């Protein structure tokens, strides 16, 4: 294999890896608590607010990852 072919192959491999990295699926897991608050102690309004905040956390996290941010942001 000559030098030009080798350089072209390396360039192609790097660009393929870069494209793969951009198309990776996003997965988010959130922890909604460790069981310190029993569901029976929530009023319907509190549960609604709690679930809204969990949903907000997922949506914000997704936007960070979708825009190229890292999971530790």
FENZIZI-V781462 format. One record per backbone hydrogen bond with DSSP energy under -1.0 kcal/mol. NH is the residue of the N-H (numbers start at 1). CO is the residue of the C=O. E is the energy in kcal/mol with one decimal. If there is no record, write none. Layout:
# FENZIZI-V781462
NH;CO;E / NH;CO;E
This chain:
# FENZIZI-V781462
6;2;-2.3 / 7;3;-2.6 / 8;4;-2.3 / 9;5;-2.6 / 10;6;-2.5 / 11;7;-2.5 / 12;8;-2.5 / 13;9;-2.4 / 14;10;-2.5 / 15;11;-2.4 / 16;12;-2.3 / 17;13;-2.2 / 18;14;-2.3 / 19;15;-2.1 / 20;16;-2.3 / 21;17;-2.3 / 22;18;-1.3 / 41;38;-2.1 / 42;39;-1.6 / 47;43;-2.6 / 48;44;-2.1 / 49;45;-2.3 / 50;46;-2.7 / 51;47;-2.7 / 52;48;-2.0 / 53;49;-2.0 / 54;50;-1.9 / 55;51;-2.4 / 56;52;-2.4 / 57;53;-2.3 / 58;54;-1.9 / 59;55;-2.5 / 60;56;-2.8 / 61;57;-2.3 / 62;58;-2.5 / 63;59;-2.1 / 64;60;-2.1 / 65;61;-2.3 / 66;62;-3.1 / 67;63;-1.7 / 68;65;-1.6 / 69;64;-2.7 / 73;70;-1.8
